[in-house]
């Protein structure tokens, strides 16, 4: 399992991109962070 952490300017925009374009699923989302999962990769 791989976990990647990084900073973005807009969490909502980043989540929308990863979910709609790359097939990630939202595990948890708050106003300042999100956890996205796709297979063994967690962002």
mmCIF entry with sequence, helices, sheets and N, C-alpha, C, O atoms, coordinates in Angstrom:
data_MODEL
# 
_entry.id   MODEL 
# 
_entity.id                         1 
_entity.type                       polymer 
_entity.pdbx_number_of_molecules   1 
# 
_entity_poly.entity_id                      1 
_entity_poly.type                           'polypeptide(L)' 
_entity_poly.nstd_linkage                   no 
_entity_poly.nstd_monomer                   no 
_entity_poly.pdbx_seq_one_letter_code       
;(UNK)(UNK)(UNK)(UNK)(UNK)(UNK)(UNK)(UNK)(UNK)(UNK)(UNK)(UNK)(UNK)(UNK)(UNK)(UNK)
(UNK)(UNK)(UNK)(UNK)(UNK)(UNK)(UNK)(UNK)(UNK)(UNK)(UNK)(UNK)(UNK)(UNK)(UNK)(UNK)
(UNK)(UNK)(UNK)(UNK)(UNK)(UNK)(UNK)(UNK)(UNK)(UNK)(UNK)
;
_entity_poly.pdbx_seq_one_letter_code_can   XXXXXXXXXXXXXXXXXXXXXXXXXXXXXXXXXXXXXXXXXXX 
_entity_poly.pdbx_strand_id                 A 
# 
loop_
_entity_poly_seq.entity_id 
_entity_poly_seq.num 
_entity_poly_seq.mon_id 
_entity_poly_seq.hetero 
1 1  UNK n 
1 2  UNK n 
1 3  UNK n 
1 4  UNK n 
1 5  UNK n 
1 6  UNK n 
1 7  UNK n 
1 8  UNK n 
1 9  UNK n 
1 10 UNK n 
1 11 UNK n 
1 12 UNK n 
1 13 UNK n 
1 14 UNK n 
1 15 UNK n 
1 16 UNK n 
1 17 UNK n 
1 18 UNK n 
1 19 UNK n 
1 20 UNK n 
1 21 UNK n 
1 22 UNK n 
1 23 UNK n 
1 24 UNK n 
1 25 UNK n 
1 26 UNK n 
1 27 UNK n 
1 28 UNK n 
1 29 UNK n 
1 30 UNK n 
1 31 UNK n 
1 32 UNK n 
1 33 UNK n 
1 34 UNK n 
1 35 UNK n 
1 36 UNK n 
1 37 UNK n 
1 38 UNK n 
1 39 UNK n 
1 40 UNK n 
1 41 UNK n 
1 42 UNK n 
1 43 UNK n 
# 
_struct_asym.id          A 
_struct_asym.entity_id   1 
# 
_struct_conf.conf_type_id            HELX_P 
_struct_conf.id                      HELX_P1 
_struct_conf.pdbx_PDB_helix_id       AA1 
_struct_conf.beg_label_comp_id       UNK 
_struct_conf.beg_label_asym_id       A 
_struct_conf.beg_label_seq_id        11 
_struct_conf.pdbx_beg_PDB_ins_code   ? 
_struct_conf.end_label_comp_id       UNK 
_struct_conf.end_label_asym_id       A 
_struct_conf.end_label_seq_id        22 
_struct_conf.pdbx_end_PDB_ins_code   ? 
_struct_conf.beg_auth_comp_id        UNK 
_struct_conf.beg_auth_asym_id        A 
_struct_conf.beg_auth_seq_id         11 
_struct_conf.end_auth_comp_id        UNK 
_struct_conf.end_auth_asym_id        A 
_struct_conf.end_auth_seq_id         22 
_struct_conf.pdbx_PDB_helix_class    1 
_struct_conf.details                 ? 
_struct_conf.pdbx_PDB_helix_length   12 
# 
_struct_conf_type.id          HELX_P 
_struct_conf_type.criteria    ? 
_struct_conf_type.reference   ? 
# 
_struct_sheet.id               AA1 
_struct_sheet.type             ? 
_struct_sheet.number_strands   4 
_struct_sheet.details          ? 
# 
loop_
_struct_sheet_order.sheet_id 
_struct_sheet_order.range_id_1 
_struct_sheet_order.range_id_2 
_struct_sheet_order.offset 
_struct_sheet_order.sense 
AA1 1 2 ? parallel      
AA1 2 3 ? anti-parallel 
AA1 3 4 ? anti-parallel 
# 
loop_
_struct_sheet_range.sheet_id 
_struct_sheet_range.id 
_struct_sheet_range.beg_label_comp_id 
_struct_sheet_range.beg_label_asym_id 
_struct_sheet_range.beg_label_seq_id 
_struct_sheet_range.pdbx_beg_PDB_ins_code 
_struct_sheet_range.end_label_comp_id 
_struct_sheet_range.end_label_asym_id 
_struct_sheet_range.end_label_seq_id 
_struct_sheet_range.pdbx_end_PDB_ins_code 
_struct_sheet_range.beg_auth_comp_id 
_struct_sheet_range.beg_auth_asym_id 
_struct_sheet_range.beg_auth_seq_id 
_struct_sheet_range.end_auth_comp_id 
_struct_sheet_range.end_auth_asym_id 
_struct_sheet_range.end_auth_seq_id 
AA1 1 UNK A 2  ? UNK A 3  ? UNK A 2  UNK A 3  
AA1 2 UNK A 41 ? UNK A 42 ? UNK A 41 UNK A 42 
AA1 3 UNK A 34 ? UNK A 38 ? UNK A 34 UNK A 38 
AA1 4 UNK A 25 ? UNK A 29 ? UNK A 25 UNK A 29 
# 
loop_
_atom_site.group_PDB 
_atom_site.id 
_atom_site.type_symbol 
_atom_site.label_atom_id 
_atom_site.label_alt_id 
_atom_site.label_comp_id 
_atom_site.label_asym_id 
_atom_site.label_entity_id 
_atom_site.label_seq_id 
_atom_site.pdbx_PDB_ins_code 
_atom_site.Cartn_x 
_atom_site.Cartn_y 
_atom_site.Cartn_z 
_atom_site.occupancy 
_atom_site.B_iso_or_equiv 
_atom_site.pdbx_formal_charge 
_atom_site.auth_seq_id 
_atom_site.auth_comp_id 
_atom_site.auth_asym_id 
_atom_site.auth_atom_id 
_atom_site.pdbx_PDB_model_num 
ATOM 1   N N  . UNK A 1 1  ? 0.846   -1.176 0.000   1.00 0.00 ? 1  UNK A N  1 
ATOM 2   C CA . UNK A 1 1  ? 0.000   0.000  0.000   1.00 0.00 ? 1  UNK A CA 1 
ATOM 3   C C  . UNK A 1 1  ? 0.889   1.236  0.000   1.00 0.00 ? 1  UNK A C  1 
ATOM 4   O O  . UNK A 1 1  ? 1.874   1.306  0.735   1.00 0.00 ? 1  UNK A O  1 
ATOM 5   N N  . UNK A 1 2  ? 0.538   2.191  -0.815  1.00 0.00 ? 2  UNK A N  1 
ATOM 6   C CA . UNK A 1 2  ? 1.290   3.447  -0.895  1.00 0.00 ? 2  UNK A CA 1 
ATOM 7   C C  . UNK A 1 2  ? 0.398   4.594  -0.431  1.00 0.00 ? 2  UNK A C  1 
ATOM 8   O O  . UNK A 1 2  ? -0.798  4.634  -0.722  1.00 0.00 ? 2  UNK A O  1 
ATOM 9   N N  . UNK A 1 3  ? 1.007   5.517  0.292   1.00 0.00 ? 3  UNK A N  1 
ATOM 10  C CA . UNK A 1 3  ? 0.301   6.708  0.748   1.00 0.00 ? 3  UNK A CA 1 
ATOM 11  C C  . UNK A 1 3  ? 1.085   7.929  0.299   1.00 0.00 ? 3  UNK A C  1 
ATOM 12  O O  . UNK A 1 3  ? 2.297   8.014  0.498   1.00 0.00 ? 3  UNK A O  1 
ATOM 13  N N  . UNK A 1 4  ? 0.371   8.882  -0.315  1.00 0.00 ? 4  UNK A N  1 
ATOM 14  C CA . UNK A 1 4  ? 0.997   10.101 -0.800  1.00 0.00 ? 4  UNK A CA 1 
ATOM 15  C C  . UNK A 1 4  ? 0.296   11.283 -0.150  1.00 0.00 ? 4  UNK A C  1 
ATOM 16  O O  . UNK A 1 4  ? -0.932  11.314 -0.073  1.00 0.00 ? 4  UNK A O  1 
ATOM 17  N N  . UNK A 1 5  ? 1.074   12.259 0.319   1.00 0.00 ? 5  UNK A N  1 
ATOM 18  C CA . UNK A 1 5  ? 0.513   13.477 0.903   1.00 0.00 ? 5  UNK A CA 1 
ATOM 19  C C  . UNK A 1 5  ? 1.056   14.675 0.148   1.00 0.00 ? 5  UNK A C  1 
ATOM 20  O O  . UNK A 1 5  ? 2.245   14.732 -0.165  1.00 0.00 ? 5  UNK A O  1 
ATOM 21  N N  . UNK A 1 6  ? 0.193   15.627 -0.142  1.00 0.00 ? 6  UNK A N  1 
ATOM 22  C CA . UNK A 1 6  ? 0.636   16.846 -0.795  1.00 0.00 ? 6  UNK A CA 1 
ATOM 23  C C  . UNK A 1 6  ? -0.357  17.964 -0.520  1.00 0.00 ? 6  UNK A C  1 
ATOM 24  O O  . UNK A 1 6  ? -1.479  17.710 -0.083  1.00 0.00 ? 6  UNK A O  1 
ATOM 25  N N  . UNK A 1 7  ? 0.052   19.194 -0.775  1.00 0.00 ? 7  UNK A N  1 
ATOM 26  C CA . UNK A 1 7  ? -0.758  20.384 -0.505  1.00 0.00 ? 7  UNK A CA 1 
ATOM 27  C C  . UNK A 1 7  ? -1.340  20.907 -1.819  1.00 0.00 ? 7  UNK A C  1 
ATOM 28  O O  . UNK A 1 7  ? -0.645  20.979 -2.833  1.00 0.00 ? 7  UNK A O  1 
ATOM 29  N N  . UNK A 1 8  ? -2.618  21.268 -1.786  1.00 0.00 ? 8  UNK A N  1 
ATOM 30  C CA . UNK A 1 8  ? -3.282  21.875 -2.943  1.00 0.00 ? 8  UNK A CA 1 
ATOM 31  C C  . UNK A 1 8  ? -3.903  23.199 -2.509  1.00 0.00 ? 8  UNK A C  1 
ATOM 32  O O  . UNK A 1 8  ? -4.117  23.432 -1.319  1.00 0.00 ? 8  UNK A O  1 
ATOM 33  N N  . UNK A 1 9  ? -4.187  24.053 -3.466  1.00 0.00 ? 9  UNK A N  1 
ATOM 34  C CA . UNK A 1 9  ? -4.820  25.344 -3.165  1.00 0.00 ? 9  UNK A CA 1 
ATOM 35  C C  . UNK A 1 9  ? -6.310  25.201 -2.882  1.00 0.00 ? 9  UNK A C  1 
ATOM 36  O O  . UNK A 1 9  ? -6.854  25.927 -2.050  1.00 0.00 ? 9  UNK A O  1 
ATOM 37  N N  . UNK A 1 10 ? -6.977  24.267 -3.569  1.00 0.00 ? 10 UNK A N  1 
ATOM 38  C CA . UNK A 1 10 ? -8.421  24.093 -3.418  1.00 0.00 ? 10 UNK A CA 1 
ATOM 39  C C  . UNK A 1 10 ? -8.733  22.604 -3.283  1.00 0.00 ? 10 UNK A C  1 
ATOM 40  O O  . UNK A 1 10 ? -8.668  21.860 -4.262  1.00 0.00 ? 10 UNK A O  1 
ATOM 41  N N  . UNK A 1 11 ? -9.070  22.177 -2.076  1.00 0.00 ? 11 UNK A N  1 
ATOM 42  C CA . UNK A 1 11 ? -9.325  20.764 -1.806  1.00 0.00 ? 11 UNK A CA 1 
ATOM 43  C C  . UNK A 1 11 ? -10.504 20.250 -2.628  1.00 0.00 ? 11 UNK A C  1 
ATOM 44  O O  . UNK A 1 11 ? -10.433 19.160 -3.197  1.00 0.00 ? 11 UNK A O  1 
ATOM 45  N N  . UNK A 1 12 ? -11.578 21.016 -2.696  1.00 0.00 ? 12 UNK A N  1 
ATOM 46  C CA . UNK A 1 12 ? -12.769 20.581 -3.443  1.00 0.00 ? 12 UNK A CA 1 
ATOM 47  C C  . UNK A 1 12 ? -12.472 20.355 -4.920  1.00 0.00 ? 12 UNK A C  1 
ATOM 48  O O  . UNK A 1 12 ? -12.926 19.369 -5.501  1.00 0.00 ? 12 UNK A O  1 
ATOM 49  N N  . UNK A 1 13 ? -11.712 21.262 -5.530  1.00 0.00 ? 13 UNK A N  1 
ATOM 50  C CA . UNK A 1 13 ? -11.341 21.101 -6.940  1.00 0.00 ? 13 UNK A CA 1 
ATOM 51  C C  . UNK A 1 13 ? -10.451 19.872 -7.137  1.00 0.00 ? 13 UNK A C  1 
ATOM 52  O O  . UNK A 1 13 ? -10.627 19.121 -8.096  1.00 0.00 ? 13 UNK A O  1 
ATOM 53  N N  . UNK A 1 14 ? -9.506  19.671 -6.236  1.00 0.00 ? 14 UNK A N  1 
ATOM 54  C CA . UNK A 1 14 ? -8.617  18.512 -6.333  1.00 0.00 ? 14 UNK A CA 1 
ATOM 55  C C  . UNK A 1 14 ? -9.408  17.214 -6.195  1.00 0.00 ? 14 UNK A C  1 
ATOM 56  O O  . UNK A 1 14 ? -9.183  16.272 -6.955  1.00 0.00 ? 14 UNK A O  1 
ATOM 57  N N  . UNK A 1 15 ? -10.319 17.154 -5.248  1.00 0.00 ? 15 UNK A N  1 
ATOM 58  C CA . UNK A 1 15 ? -11.151 15.962 -5.061  1.00 0.00 ? 15 UNK A CA 1 
ATOM 59  C C  . UNK A 1 15 ? -11.985 15.699 -6.300  1.00 0.00 ? 15 UNK A C  1 
ATOM 60  O O  . UNK A 1 15 ? -12.059 14.561 -6.764  1.00 0.00 ? 15 UNK A O  1 
ATOM 61  N N  . UNK A 1 16 ? -12.605 16.718 -6.836  1.00 0.00 ? 16 UNK A N  1 
ATOM 62  C CA . UNK A 1 16 ? -13.428 16.557 -8.038  1.00 0.00 ? 16 UNK A CA 1 
ATOM 63  C C  . UNK A 1 16 ? -12.607 15.993 -9.196  1.00 0.00 ? 16 UNK A C  1 
ATOM 64  O O  . UNK A 1 16 ? -13.078 15.113 -9.918  1.00 0.00 ? 16 UNK A O  1 
ATOM 65  N N  . UNK A 1 17 ? -11.394 16.487 -9.377  1.00 0.00 ? 17 UNK A N  1 
ATOM 66  C CA . UNK A 1 17 ? -10.530 16.001 -10.453 1.00 0.00 ? 17 UNK A CA 1 
ATOM 67  C C  . UNK A 1 17 ? -10.170 14.530 -10.249 1.00 0.00 ? 17 UNK A C  1 
ATOM 68  O O  . UNK A 1 17 ? -10.332 13.723 -11.164 1.00 0.00 ? 17 UNK A O  1 
ATOM 69  N N  . UNK A 1 18 ? -9.689  14.179 -9.070  1.00 0.00 ? 18 UNK A N  1 
ATOM 70  C CA . UNK A 1 18 ? -9.252  12.804 -8.815  1.00 0.00 ? 18 UNK A CA 1 
ATOM 71  C C  . UNK A 1 18 ? -10.405 11.807 -8.882  1.00 0.00 ? 18 UNK A C  1 
ATOM 72  O O  . UNK A 1 18 ? -10.214 10.667 -9.305  1.00 0.00 ? 18 UNK A O  1 
ATOM 73  N N  . UNK A 1 19 ? -11.593 12.227 -8.468  1.00 0.00 ? 19 UNK A N  1 
ATOM 74  C CA . UNK A 1 19 ? -12.745 11.331 -8.513  1.00 0.00 ? 19 UNK A CA 1 
ATOM 75  C C  . UNK A 1 19 ? -13.272 11.184 -9.941  1.00 0.00 ? 19 UNK A C  1 
ATOM 76  O O  . UNK A 1 19 ? -13.482 10.065 -10.410 1.00 0.00 ? 19 UNK A O  1 
ATOM 77  N N  . UNK A 1 20 ? -13.485 12.297 -10.628 1.00 0.00 ? 20 UNK A N  1 
ATOM 78  C CA . UNK A 1 20 ? -14.108 12.229 -11.952 1.00 0.00 ? 20 UNK A CA 1 
ATOM 79  C C  . UNK A 1 20 ? -13.159 11.791 -13.060 1.00 0.00 ? 20 UNK A C  1 
ATOM 80  O O  . UNK A 1 20 ? -13.574 11.093 -13.985 1.00 0.00 ? 20 UNK A O  1 
ATOM 81  N N  . UNK A 1 21 ? -11.907 12.182 -12.981 1.00 0.00 ? 21 UNK A N  1 
ATOM 82  C CA . UNK A 1 21 ? -10.964 11.878 -14.071 1.00 0.00 ? 21 UNK A CA 1 
ATOM 83  C C  . UNK A 1 21 ? -10.117 10.630 -13.824 1.00 0.00 ? 21 UNK A C  1 
ATOM 84  O O  . UNK A 1 21 ? -9.743  9.938  -14.771 1.00 0.00 ? 21 UNK A O  1 
ATOM 85  N N  . UNK A 1 22 ? -9.814  10.339 -12.558 1.00 0.00 ? 22 UNK A N  1 
ATOM 86  C CA . UNK A 1 22 ? -8.870  9.256  -12.265 1.00 0.00 ? 22 UNK A CA 1 
ATOM 87  C C  . UNK A 1 22 ? -9.491  8.085  -11.504 1.00 0.00 ? 22 UNK A C  1 
ATOM 88  O O  . UNK A 1 22 ? -8.805  7.102  -11.223 1.00 0.00 ? 22 UNK A O  1 
ATOM 89  N N  . UNK A 1 23 ? -10.769 8.176  -11.168 1.00 0.00 ? 23 UNK A N  1 
ATOM 90  C CA . UNK A 1 23 ? -11.466 7.046  -10.563 1.00 0.00 ? 23 UNK A CA 1 
ATOM 91  C C  . UNK A 1 23 ? -11.220 6.809  -9.084  1.00 0.00 ? 23 UNK A C  1 
ATOM 92  O O  . UNK A 1 23 ? -11.476 5.709  -8.593  1.00 0.00 ? 23 UNK A O  1 
ATOM 93  N N  . UNK A 1 24 ? -10.731 7.807  -8.358  1.00 0.00 ? 24 UNK A N  1 
ATOM 94  C CA . UNK A 1 24 ? -10.541 7.661  -6.920  1.00 0.00 ? 24 UNK A CA 1 
ATOM 95  C C  . UNK A 1 24 ? -11.893 7.708  -6.215  1.00 0.00 ? 24 UNK A C  1 
ATOM 96  O O  . UNK A 1 24 ? -12.866 8.234  -6.754  1.00 0.00 ? 24 UNK A O  1 
ATOM 97  N N  . UNK A 1 25 ? -11.945 7.156  -5.013  1.00 0.00 ? 25 UNK A N  1 
ATOM 98  C CA . UNK A 1 25 ? -13.134 7.241  -4.164  1.00 0.00 ? 25 UNK A CA 1 
ATOM 99  C C  . UNK A 1 25 ? -12.791 8.058  -2.932  1.00 0.00 ? 25 UNK A C  1 
ATOM 100 O O  . UNK A 1 25 ? -11.676 7.975  -2.417  1.00 0.00 ? 25 UNK A O  1 
ATOM 101 N N  . UNK A 1 26 ? -13.743 8.843  -2.460  1.00 0.00 ? 26 UNK A N  1 
ATOM 102 C CA . UNK A 1 26 ? -13.536 9.671  -1.268  1.00 0.00 ? 26 UNK A CA 1 
ATOM 103 C C  . UNK A 1 26 ? -13.740 8.803  -0.036  1.00 0.00 ? 26 UNK A C  1 
ATOM 104 O O  . UNK A 1 26 ? -14.813 8.235  0.165   1.00 0.00 ? 26 UNK A O  1 
ATOM 105 N N  . UNK A 1 27 ? -12.700 8.704  0.784   1.00 0.00 ? 27 UNK A N  1 
ATOM 106 C CA . UNK A 1 27 ? -12.811 7.984  2.054   1.00 0.00 ? 27 UNK A CA 1 
ATOM 107 C C  . UNK A 1 27 ? -13.248 8.941  3.159   1.00 0.00 ? 27 UNK A C  1 
ATOM 108 O O  . UNK A 1 27 ? -14.049 8.584  4.022   1.00 0.00 ? 27 UNK A O  1 
ATOM 109 N N  . UNK A 1 28 ? -12.707 10.167 3.120   1.00 0.00 ? 28 UNK A N  1 
ATOM 110 C CA . UNK A 1 28 ? -13.056 11.187 4.108   1.00 0.00 ? 28 UNK A CA 1 
ATOM 111 C C  . UNK A 1 28 ? -12.730 12.548 3.506   1.00 0.00 ? 28 UNK A C  1 
ATOM 112 O O  . UNK A 1 28 ? -11.724 12.704 2.814   1.00 0.00 ? 28 UNK A O  1 
ATOM 113 N N  . UNK A 1 29 ? -13.587 13.536 3.775   1.00 0.00 ? 29 UNK A N  1 
ATOM 114 C CA . UNK A 1 29 ? -13.310 14.882 3.281   1.00 0.00 ? 29 UNK A CA 1 
ATOM 115 C C  . UNK A 1 29 ? -13.778 15.910 4.291   1.00 0.00 ? 29 UNK A C  1 
ATOM 116 O O  . UNK A 1 29 ? -14.891 15.836 4.812   1.00 0.00 ? 29 UNK A O  1 
ATOM 117 N N  . UNK A 1 30 ? -12.909 16.866 4.555   1.00 0.00 ? 30 UNK A N  1 
ATOM 118 C CA . UNK A 1 30 ? -13.225 17.998 5.406   1.00 0.00 ? 30 UNK A CA 1 
ATOM 119 C C  . UNK A 1 30 ? -12.945 19.267 4.623   1.00 0.00 ? 30 UNK A C  1 
ATOM 120 O O  . UNK A 1 30 ? -12.600 19.189 3.444   1.00 0.00 ? 30 UNK A O  1 
ATOM 121 N N  . UNK A 1 31 ? -13.082 20.431 5.237   1.00 0.00 ? 31 UNK A N  1 
ATOM 122 C CA . UNK A 1 31 ? -12.853 21.677 4.517   1.00 0.00 ? 31 UNK A CA 1 
ATOM 123 C C  . UNK A 1 31 ? -11.396 21.903 4.132   1.00 0.00 ? 31 UNK A C  1 
ATOM 124 O O  . UNK A 1 31 ? -11.118 22.606 3.161   1.00 0.00 ? 31 UNK A O  1 
ATOM 125 N N  . UNK A 1 32 ? -10.459 21.316 4.882   1.00 0.00 ? 32 UNK A N  1 
ATOM 126 C CA . UNK A 1 32 ? -9.038  21.591 4.627   1.00 0.00 ? 32 UNK A CA 1 
ATOM 127 C C  . UNK A 1 32 ? -8.242  20.348 4.245   1.00 0.00 ? 32 UNK A C  1 
ATOM 128 O O  . UNK A 1 32 ? -7.028  20.434 4.057   1.00 0.00 ? 32 UNK A O  1 
ATOM 129 N N  . UNK A 1 33 ? -8.899  19.192 4.127   1.00 0.00 ? 33 UNK A N  1 
ATOM 130 C CA . UNK A 1 33 ? -8.175  17.980 3.758   1.00 0.00 ? 33 UNK A CA 1 
ATOM 131 C C  . UNK A 1 33 ? -9.145  16.956 3.171   1.00 0.00 ? 33 UNK A C  1 
ATOM 132 O O  . UNK A 1 33 ? -10.362 17.088 3.296   1.00 0.00 ? 33 UNK A O  1 
ATOM 133 N N  . UNK A 1 34 ? -8.585  15.946 2.536   1.00 0.00 ? 34 UNK A N  1 
ATOM 134 C CA . UNK A 1 34 ? -9.389  14.842 2.014   1.00 0.00 ? 34 UNK A CA 1 
ATOM 135 C C  . UNK A 1 34 ? -8.517  13.592 1.979   1.00 0.00 ? 34 UNK A C  1 
ATOM 136 O O  . UNK A 1 34 ? -7.295  13.671 1.853   1.00 0.00 ? 34 UNK A O  1 
ATOM 137 N N  . UNK A 1 35 ? -9.163  12.451 2.093   1.00 0.00 ? 35 UNK A N  1 
ATOM 138 C CA . UNK A 1 35 ? -8.490  11.172 1.925   1.00 0.00 ? 35 UNK A CA 1 
ATOM 139 C C  . UNK A 1 35 ? -9.175  10.476 0.760   1.00 0.00 ? 35 UNK A C  1 
ATOM 140 O O  . UNK A 1 35 ? -10.378 10.215 0.803   1.00 0.00 ? 35 UNK A O  1 
ATOM 141 N N  . UNK A 1 36 ? -8.405  10.178 -0.279  1.00 0.00 ? 36 UNK A N  1 
ATOM 142 C CA . UNK A 1 36 ? -8.926  9.519  -1.471  1.00 0.00 ? 36 UNK A CA 1 
ATOM 143 C C  . UNK A 1 36 ? -8.221  8.187  -1.639  1.00 0.00 ? 36 UNK A C  1 
ATOM 144 O O  . UNK A 1 36 ? -7.044  8.055  -1.303  1.00 0.00 ? 36 UNK A O  1 
ATOM 145 N N  . UNK A 1 37 ? -8.945  7.188  -2.162  1.00 0.00 ? 37 UNK A N  1 
ATOM 146 C CA . UNK A 1 37 ? -8.399  5.844  -2.306  1.00 0.00 ? 37 UNK A CA 1 
ATOM 147 C C  . UNK A 1 37 ? -8.666  5.330  -3.713  1.00 0.00 ? 37 UNK A C  1 
ATOM 148 O O  . UNK A 1 37 ? -9.747  5.521  -4.272  1.00 0.00 ? 37 UNK A O  1 
ATOM 149 N N  . UNK A 1 38 ? -7.651  4.671  -4.272  1.00 0.00 ? 38 UNK A N  1 
ATOM 150 C CA . UNK A 1 38 ? -7.795  3.989  -5.562  1.00 0.00 ? 38 UNK A CA 1 
ATOM 151 C C  . UNK A 1 38 ? -6.911  2.753  -5.495  1.00 0.00 ? 38 UNK A C  1 
ATOM 152 O O  . UNK A 1 38 ? -5.690  2.858  -5.607  1.00 0.00 ? 38 UNK A O  1 
ATOM 153 N N  . UNK A 1 39 ? -7.514  1.584  -5.312  1.00 0.00 ? 39 UNK A N  1 
ATOM 154 C CA . UNK A 1 39 ? -6.726  0.372  -5.144  1.00 0.00 ? 39 UNK A CA 1 
ATOM 155 C C  . UNK A 1 39 ? -5.873  0.462  -3.893  1.00 0.00 ? 39 UNK A C  1 
ATOM 156 O O  . UNK A 1 39 ? -6.380  0.719  -2.801  1.00 0.00 ? 39 UNK A O  1 
ATOM 157 N N  . UNK A 1 40 ? -4.581  0.249  -4.056  1.00 0.00 ? 40 UNK A N  1 
ATOM 158 C CA . UNK A 1 40 ? -3.649  0.295  -2.924  1.00 0.00 ? 40 UNK A CA 1 
ATOM 159 C C  . UNK A 1 40 ? -3.069  1.688  -2.679  1.00 0.00 ? 40 UNK A C  1 
ATOM 160 O O  . UNK A 1 40 ? -2.233  1.860  -1.792  1.00 0.00 ? 40 UNK A O  1 
ATOM 161 N N  . UNK A 1 41 ? -3.497  2.669  -3.446  1.00 0.00 ? 41 UNK A N  1 
ATOM 162 C CA . UNK A 1 41 ? -2.965  4.019  -3.307  1.00 0.00 ? 41 UNK A CA 1 
ATOM 163 C C  . UNK A 1 41 ? -3.919  4.898  -2.514  1.00 0.00 ? 41 UNK A C  1 
ATOM 164 O O  . UNK A 1 41 ? -5.111  4.967  -2.813  1.00 0.00 ? 41 UNK A O  1 
ATOM 165 N N  . UNK A 1 42 ? -3.383  5.567  -1.501  1.00 0.00 ? 42 UNK A N  1 
ATOM 166 C CA . UNK A 1 42 ? -4.165  6.497  -0.687  1.00 0.00 ? 42 UNK A CA 1 
ATOM 167 C C  . UNK A 1 42 ? -3.542  7.878  -0.812  1.00 0.00 ? 42 UNK A C  1 
ATOM 168 O O  . UNK A 1 42 ? -2.337  8.049  -0.624  1.00 0.00 ? 42 UNK A O  1 
ATOM 169 N N  . UNK A 1 43 ? -4.385  8.873  -1.136  1.00 0.00 ? 43 UNK A N  1 
ATOM 170 C CA . UNK A 1 43 ? -3.947  10.261 -1.205  1.00 0.00 ? 43 UNK A CA 1 
ATOM 171 C C  . UNK A 1 43 ? -4.595  11.017 -0.063  1.00 0.00 ? 43 UNK A C  1 
ATOM 172 O O  . UNK A 1 43 ? -4.373  12.219 0.086   1.00 0.00 ? 43 UNK A O  1 
# 
